[in-house]
Amino acid sequence: MNLKTTTPEHLLIHEIASKAVKADKLYNLQELMIDIATTHLNGEPLDLEKMAKMEYIDTQHDIIGIQSNLNRDTGELQNCFLPRYRKTN
């Protein structure tokens, strides 16, 4: 499983996770950053730039879905969950 983000990816993931933690104290910043990075790097690339520009309420579907459906052994999303802010070609 790949967890190596680039510096720009890391900064964007930190911004996204920080907004979520600020809005909902139930999140742990480091755990959420790992879940977002795992999702982004292992099969479901996310549009991190777009997510970072949005308010938490706009990304809440993806954050909750990632936390609920991420297989932390493989890095893949389960239960047919697809983030709204996934990268499309």
Summary of the structure (lengths in Angstrom):
residues: 89
radius of gyration: 11.6
end to end distance: 23.0
largest distance: 34.4
contacts: 243
relative contact order: 0.19
helix: 56%
strand: 4%
